[in-house]
Amino acid sequence: MKHLSLALIFSALVTPQAFANDVKDISNPHTIFIGIGHGDVEFQYTLDGMSKKDDRTSEVEFSGYRYQFNETWAIDARYMRGKPGFFTGLFHSSSKVSFHSRILSVQGLIPLSKRWSLYGNLGVNNYDWDIVTSSDNGQIERQALQKENGTGLFAAAGVKVAWERVELTFDYQILKMGDLDTDVFTLAAGFKF
């Protein structure tokens, strides 16, 4: 997914016809996008009969579709997958968190110029996650698996640069998923048609 995101961004930068026209022209209201991100996951779990709170780094990959109603409003649907971050094994204990989230949100845009705009998303996410935690009491390592699924909140705020057919976004996203909360910074590339 990371290689695909980088390839899409690179191809967008070297395709001159993608950079024509004003972004306020919504003659191409459909957008498909992919992105990657890195952030923190805070969670609560039970191990050896005790409830504990912890946090980890997380990497996310996502893809989705957006329909632009006008220059201000859009509807956004995406699928996001989270997995333990690169630094999890280096600086944290052996808890591993992974999640899957299906998100539907409304996006509002505030144009700053012909190409740049600020945006915010607010919506719901249908999630499922699991946490594998370990404890070592000196002799025996114990593992516990905790799972949850449900519906939670999705919110994002970011900046977008867009051309006729291509857009790049950088944002901060928050996902509330029961006993697990995620906040990530993401970079995404989209193709408009």
C-alpha positions as YAML, in Angstrom:
chain: A
units: angstrom
residues:
- id: 1
  name: MET
  ca: [0.00, 0.00, 0.00]
- id: 2
  name: LYS
  ca: [2.87, 2.40, 0.78]
- id: 3
  name: HIS
  ca: [4.47, 1.73, -2.61]
- id: 4
  name: LEU
  ca: [1.14, 2.27, -4.34]
- id: 5
  name: SER
  ca: [0.65, 5.59, -2.53]
- id: 6
  name: LEU
  ca: [4.11, 6.80, -3.47]
- id: 7
  name: ALA
  ca: [3.65, 5.68, -7.09]
- id: 8
  name: LEU
  ca: [0.35, 7.57, -7.34]
- id: 9
  name: ILE
  ca: [1.89, 10.73, -5.89]
- id: 10
  name: PHE
  ca: [4.88, 10.50, -8.25]
- id: 11
  name: SER
  ca: [2.75, 9.88, -11.33]
- id: 12
  name: ALA
  ca: [0.51, 12.81, -10.40]
- id: 13
  name: LEU
  ca: [3.51, 15.11, -10.19]
- id: 14
  name: VAL
  ca: [4.81, 14.18, -13.64]
- id: 15
  name: THR
  ca: [1.47, 14.35, -15.50]
- id: 16
  name: PRO
  ca: [1.06, 17.94, -16.78]
- id: 17
  name: GLN
  ca: [-2.59, 17.65, -17.89]
- id: 18
  name: ALA
  ca: [-3.53, 16.81, -14.31]
- id: 19
  name: PHE
  ca: [-2.56, 20.34, -13.26]
- id: 20
  name: ALA
  ca: [-4.97, 22.36, -15.42]
- id: 21
  name: ASN
  ca: [-8.03, 24.42, -14.44]
- id: 22
  name: ASP
  ca: [-9.40, 25.83, -11.21]
- id: 23
  name: VAL
  ca: [-10.36, 23.40, -8.43]
- id: 24
  name: LYS
  ca: [-13.64, 25.25, -7.88]
- id: 25
  name: ASP
  ca: [-14.72, 23.70, -11.19]
- id: 26
  name: ILE
  ca: [-16.35, 20.48, -9.98]
- id: 27
  name: SER
  ca: [-16.80, 18.93, -13.42]
- id: 28
  name: ASN
  ca: [-14.97, 15.89, -11.97]
- id: 29
  name: PRO
  ca: [-16.95, 15.28, -8.75]
- id: 30
  name: HIS
  ca: [-15.72, 11.72, -8.09]
- id: 31
  name: THR
  ca: [-12.42, 11.05, -6.30]
- id: 32
  name: ILE
  ca: [-10.71, 7.79, -5.43]
- id: 33
  name: PHE
  ca: [-7.85, 8.06, -2.96]
- id: 34
  name: ILE
  ca: [-5.26, 6.08, -1.05]
- id: 35
  name: GLY
  ca: [-3.10, 7.11, 1.87]
- id: 36
  name: ILE
  ca: [-0.80, 6.20, 4.71]
- id: 37
  name: GLY
  ca: [-0.34, 7.56, 8.21]
- id: 38
  name: HIS
  ca: [1.37, 7.24, 11.54]
- id: 39
  name: GLY
  ca: [0.11, 8.06, 15.02]
- id: 40
  name: ASP
  ca: [-0.83, 6.89, 18.50]
- id: 41
  name: VAL
  ca: [-3.30, 4.34, 19.80]
- id: 42
  name: GLU
  ca: [-4.53, 4.55, 23.40]
- id: 43
  name: PHE
  ca: [-6.38, 1.56, 24.79]
- id: 44
  name: GLN
  ca: [-7.66, -0.13, 27.91]
- id: 45
  name: TYR
  ca: [-7.23, -3.87, 28.43]
- id: 46
  name: THR
  ca: [-7.47, -6.56, 31.08]
- id: 47
  name: LEU
  ca: [-4.55, -8.85, 31.88]
- id: 48
  name: ASP
  ca: [-4.17, -11.12, 34.90]
- id: 49
  name: GLY
  ca: [-7.48, -9.80, 36.24]
- id: 50
  name: MET
  ca: [-6.32, -6.17, 36.26]
- id: 51
  name: SER
  ca: [-7.61, -3.38, 34.03]
- id: 52
  name: LYS
  ca: [-4.80, -1.28, 32.54]
- id: 53
  name: LYS
  ca: [-4.38, 1.66, 30.16]
- id: 54
  name: ASP
  ca: [-1.60, 1.81, 27.60]
- id: 55
  name: ASP
  ca: [-0.60, 3.41, 24.33]
- id: 56
  name: ARG
  ca: [1.31, 2.38, 21.22]
- id: 57
  name: THR
  ca: [2.39, 3.77, 17.89]
- id: 58
  name: SER
  ca: [0.34, 2.74, 14.91]
- id: 59
  name: GLU
  ca: [0.66, 2.77, 11.14]
- id: 60
  name: VAL
  ca: [-2.48, 3.09, 9.03]
- id: 61
  name: GLU
  ca: [-3.29, 2.43, 5.41]
- id: 62
  name: PHE
  ca: [-6.56, 3.55, 3.85]
- id: 63
  name: SER
  ca: [-8.41, 3.90, 0.59]
- id: 64
  name: GLY
  ca: [-11.73, 5.41, -0.30]
- id: 65
  name: TYR
  ca: [-14.15, 7.27, -2.50]
- id: 66
  name: ARG
  ca: [-15.45, 10.85, -2.26]
- id: 67
  name: TYR
  ca: [-18.31, 12.57, -4.09]
- id: 68
  name: GLN
  ca: [-18.13, 16.38, -4.26]
- id: 69
  name: PHE
  ca: [-21.63, 17.96, -4.25]
- id: 70
  name: ASN
  ca: [-20.36, 21.53, -4.69]
- id: 71
  name: GLU
  ca: [-17.20, 23.49, -3.87]
- id: 72
  name: THR
  ca: [-18.00, 23.31, -0.13]
- id: 73
  name: TRP
  ca: [-19.57, 19.90, 0.63]
- id: 74
  name: ALA
  ca: [-18.67, 16.28, -0.10]
- id: 75
  name: ILE
  ca: [-19.46, 12.81, 1.21]
- id: 76
  name: ASP
  ca: [-16.55, 10.48, 1.93]
- id: 77
  name: ALA
  ca: [-16.44, 6.68, 2.36]
- id: 78
  name: ARG
  ca: [-13.21, 4.89, 3.26]
- id: 79
  name: TYR
  ca: [-11.71, 1.70, 4.62]
- id: 80
  name: MET
  ca: [-8.82, 2.00, 7.09]
- id: 81
  name: ARG
  ca: [-6.51, -0.66, 8.48]
- id: 82
  name: GLY
  ca: [-4.24, -0.06, 11.47]
- id: 83
  name: LYS
  ca: [-1.34, -2.19, 12.60]
- id: 84
  name: PRO
  ca: [1.48, -1.89, 15.16]
- id: 85
  name: GLY
  ca: [3.87, 0.92, 14.30]
- id: 86
  name: PHE
  ca: [7.56, 0.58, 13.55]
- id: 87
  name: PHE
  ca: [8.59, 1.85, 17.00]
- id: 88
  name: THR
  ca: [6.22, -0.44, 18.94]
- id: 89
  name: GLY
  ca: [8.76, -3.21, 19.44]
- id: 90
  name: LEU
  ca: [11.61, -0.81, 20.17]
- id: 91
  name: PHE
  ca: [10.17, 1.33, 22.96]
- id: 92
  name: HIS
  ca: [7.10, -0.48, 24.26]
- id: 93
  name: SER
  ca: [6.19, -3.80, 25.78]
- id: 94
  name: SER
  ca: [4.82, -6.59, 23.67]
- id: 95
  name: SER
  ca: [1.18, -5.46, 23.30]
- id: 96
  name: LYS
  ca: [0.08, -5.50, 19.67]
- id: 97
  name: VAL
  ca: [-2.97, -3.58, 18.45]
- id: 98
  name: SER
  ca: [-4.62, -3.94, 15.07]
- id: 99
  name: PHE
  ca: [-7.91, -2.54, 13.78]
- id: 100
  name: HIS
  ca: [-10.14, -2.29, 10.74]
- id: 101
  name: SER
  ca: [-12.53, 0.60, 10.26]
- id: 102
  name: ARG
  ca: [-15.19, 1.39, 7.69]
- id: 103
  name: ILE
  ca: [-15.89, 5.12, 7.70]
- id: 104
  name: LEU
  ca: [-18.66, 7.31, 6.30]
- id: 105
  name: SER
  ca: [-18.32, 11.07, 6.78]
- id: 106
  name: VAL
  ca: [-19.32, 14.49, 5.49]
- id: 107
  name: GLN
  ca: [-16.50, 16.78, 4.37]
- id: 108
  name: GLY
  ca: [-16.67, 20.57, 4.47]
- id: 109
  name: LEU
  ca: [-14.10, 22.64, 2.56]
- id: 110
  name: ILE
  ca: [-12.95, 26.25, 3.00]
- id: 111
  name: PRO
  ca: [-11.13, 27.41, -0.17]
- id: 112
  name: LEU
  ca: [-7.97, 29.41, 0.51]
- id: 113
  name: SER
  ca: [-6.92, 29.92, -3.13]
- id: 114
  name: LYS
  ca: [-7.40, 28.35, -6.56]
- id: 115
  name: ARG
  ca: [-5.63, 25.19, -5.47]
- id: 116
  name: TRP
  ca: [-5.47, 25.14, -1.67]
- id: 117
  name: SER
  ca: [-8.25, 24.55, 0.83]
- id: 118
  name: LEU
  ca: [-8.76, 23.61, 4.45]
- id: 119
  name: TYR
  ca: [-11.19, 20.82, 5.19]
- id: 120
  name: GLY
  ca: [-12.81, 18.94, 8.00]
- id: 121
  name: ASN
  ca: [-14.59, 15.59, 8.11]
- id: 122
  name: LEU
  ca: [-17.11, 14.40, 10.65]
- id: 123
  name: GLY
  ca: [-18.75, 11.00, 10.56]
- id: 124
  name: VAL
  ca: [-19.10, 7.51, 11.93]
- id: 125
  name: ASN
  ca: [-16.83, 4.51, 11.78]
- id: 126
  name: ASN
  ca: [-17.80, 0.88, 12.07]
- id: 127
  name: TYR
  ca: [-14.80, -0.84, 13.62]
- id: 128
  name: ASP
  ca: [-13.33, -4.06, 14.86]
- id: 129
  name: TRP
  ca: [-10.04, -4.31, 16.73]
- id: 130
  name: ASP
  ca: [-7.98, -6.73, 18.73]
- id: 131
  name: ILE
  ca: [-5.20, -6.38, 21.26]
- id: 132
  name: VAL
  ca: [-2.74, -9.13, 22.16]
- id: 133
  name: THR
  ca: [-1.03, -8.34, 25.46]
- id: 134
  name: SER
  ca: [1.71, -10.23, 27.26]
- id: 135
  name: SER
  ca: [3.04, -10.18, 30.78]
- id: 136
  name: ASP
  ca: [6.11, -11.87, 32.13]
- id: 137
  name: ASN
  ca: [6.08, -12.53, 35.87]
- id: 138
  name: GLY
  ca: [9.64, -13.79, 35.78]
- id: 139
  name: GLN
  ca: [8.84, -17.40, 34.93]
- id: 140
  name: ILE
  ca: [5.74, -17.72, 32.76]
- id: 141
  name: GLU
  ca: [4.68, -15.42, 29.96]
- id: 142
  name: ARG
  ca: [0.93, -14.97, 29.77]
- id: 143
  name: GLN
  ca: [-0.98, -13.67, 26.80]
- id: 144
  name: ALA
  ca: [-4.48, -12.27, 26.58]
- id: 145
  name: LEU
  ca: [-6.51, -11.46, 23.51]
- id: 146
  name: GLN
  ca: [-9.15, -8.77, 23.73]
- id: 147
  name: LYS
  ca: [-11.51, -7.96, 20.85]
- id: 148
  name: GLU
  ca: [-14.24, -5.41, 20.28]
- id: 149
  name: ASN
  ca: [-16.44, -4.23, 17.45]
- id: 150
  name: GLY
  ca: [-18.99, -1.47, 17.20]
- id: 151
  name: THR
  ca: [-19.62, 2.03, 15.93]
- id: 152
  name: GLY
  ca: [-17.67, 5.14, 16.90]
- id: 153
  name: LEU
  ca: [-16.74, 8.67, 15.89]
- id: 154
  name: PHE
  ca: [-14.48, 9.77, 13.03]
- id: 155
  name: ALA
  ca: [-13.16, 13.32, 12.72]
- id: 156
  name: ALA
  ca: [-10.42, 14.85, 10.58]
- id: 157
  name: ALA
  ca: [-8.98, 18.28, 9.83]
- id: 158
  name: GLY
  ca: [-6.44, 19.01, 7.14]
- id: 159
  name: VAL
  ca: [-5.18, 20.85, 4.12]
- id: 160
  name: LYS
  ca: [-5.72, 19.89, 0.49]
- id: 161
  name: VAL
  ca: [-3.98, 20.97, -2.70]
- id: 162
  name: ALA
  ca: [-5.96, 20.01, -5.78]
- id: 163
  name: TRP
  ca: [-5.71, 20.27, -9.53]
- id: 164
  name: GLU
  ca: [-8.15, 19.23, -12.23]
- id: 165
  name: ARG
  ca: [-7.57, 15.49, -11.80]
- id: 166
  name: VAL
  ca: [-5.21, 15.11, -8.83]
- id: 167
  name: GLU
  ca: [-5.31, 16.04, -5.16]
- id: 168
  name: LEU
  ca: [-2.88, 15.67, -2.27]
- id: 169
  name: THR
  ca: [-4.02, 15.91, 1.35]
- id: 170
  name: PHE
  ca: [-2.34, 16.09, 4.73]
- id: 171
  name: ASP
  ca: [-4.53, 15.77, 7.80]
- id: 172
  name: TYR
  ca: [-4.97, 14.83, 11.44]
- id: 173
  name: GLN
  ca: [-7.57, 12.11, 12.07]
- id: 174
  name: ILE
  ca: [-9.27, 10.94, 15.27]
- id: 175
  name: LEU
  ca: [-11.08, 7.61, 15.56]
- id: 176
  name: LYS
  ca: [-13.02, 6.72, 18.71]
- id: 177
  name: MET
  ca: [-13.50, 2.96, 18.95]
- id: 178
  name: GLY
  ca: [-14.82, 1.98, 22.38]
- id: 179
  name: ASP
  ca: [-11.85, 1.22, 24.65]
- id: 180
  name: LEU
  ca: [-9.45, 2.17, 21.85]
- id: 181
  name: ASP
  ca: [-8.78, 5.73, 20.62]
- id: 182
  name: THR
  ca: [-6.55, 6.53, 17.65]
- id: 183
  name: ASP
  ca: [-5.09, 9.80, 16.43]
- id: 184
  name: VAL
  ca: [-2.94, 9.80, 13.29]
- id: 185
  name: PHE
  ca: [-1.33, 12.16, 10.81]
- id: 186
  name: THR
  ca: [-1.95, 11.02, 7.24]
- id: 187
  name: LEU
  ca: [-0.81, 11.79, 3.70]
- id: 188
  name: ALA
  ca: [-3.07, 10.81, 0.80]
- id: 189
  name: ALA
  ca: [-3.25, 11.15, -2.97]
- id: 190
  name: GLY
  ca: [-6.44, 11.11, -5.00]
- id: 191
  name: PHE
  ca: [-7.51, 10.92, -8.62]
- id: 192
  name: LYS
  ca: [-10.60, 12.89, -9.69]
- id: 193
  name: PHE
  ca: [-12.89, 11.81, -12.51]
...
